[in-house]
Amino acid sequence: MSLRIVVTVKYVPDATGDRHFADDLTVDRDDVDGLLSELDEYAVEQALQISENSDDDVEITVLTVGPEDAKDALRKALSMGADKAIHVEDDDLHGTDALGTSLVLAKAVEKAGYDLVISGMASTDGTMGVVPALLAERLGVPQVTLLSEVSVEDGTVKGRRDGDAASEQLEASLPAVVSVTDQSGEARYPSFKGIMAAKKKPVQSWDLSDLDIEAEEVGLEGAYTVVDAAAERPARTAGTIVKDEGEGGKQLAEYLASQKFI
């Protein structure tokens, strides 16, 4: 038997960089370095672990939607050990929101062929966390989200979801969509051998026409959500210093009360 896993990954602005909005109030991705979303590294890791623990032939495809530079995210995933990659790139995708992204991903996943889709719990730029559920709905398959542990056996995906007060054991028959949290296991670092091998692995490039998607369905024109206004975060001001000359505790309590912390 064979198991086809598609891992959705995203190329995001480096959170340590100076991020801001462009003139059209979309995220300016040109003036800041990008990288594979850290939360998606956990999804790649779980796919690799499923492959290593499976008696079946497992093929891992990493899929991203984004500009030319998004290939860097694919190369990172390939160097970790994924088998091949798909890059959906089209100028009309600029400004696409979560709903539009789920449409593009669903079409690409269907075209690629799959048994299991694995996603990170959210992207580190938008942090919405809704795309895995939207993707499952569009594909018409079960979703098992926010897993801290995941495995596949006999056509069934199983996992543990940890909540604040309890943990749940969940399962779904394949095909299915799952998302994993940052508690699912540390993602491996690419080895030198993996980095060199990634250069020879196939990367397919598709655009909207390849997926039978009209430009009006995605991008800013097709977005269900828009940013109306944005303002830069105020510069950090000097903190309040409480000098303890016998009544430091009282002054601190008064300050905390005035800020409604207590």
C-alpha angles and dihedrals in degrees: 000000000000133000121207113203122187116194116198113214135177135214106223137179113267106263090218092058130087100272123189144149126274123231091274090053094250120124110281103233097171100071098048133057117253135211144170108293107258092225090056090056087069090055091052090048093052091050090052092049092050088052093049093049097044129096089204128084105265124198117193119201121184116209129194137174115208150086127311093280090059087083086079089067090051092050091053091052092046091050089053088058112277115143104225143350143223123205119195108199129168133146089229090065091073109123096013113161130213094278092051091045091053089053093052092045092049093052091047094047091050091048092048095046122234149185097190133020118201123193136173115255091254141337118265093232105046096021091192096132094201103104097086091055092044090049093051090050092051091047092046094230135121120276125214106183140183096024123175091189130027137180139164126220134160095349094313131107115212132187150158123244115198118209132181094268106017146010125239128209108216136180140177136184118251136290093059145138122237134179125203133208131225087261093067095090139299113285115241124246116243112255122223088252090052093049092052093045091051090064090066098045117106120258116189120203120210132176132197093276090057088057097042092242122145118226091238091063094064140026124051091315093057098037119122091199127049137177109240098184141357135188131193117256110262115257114265112263129211114279126243114264119209113201112207108224095150099301100058093120092052092048091049092050091048091050093049090048092050089054090047092241089128 
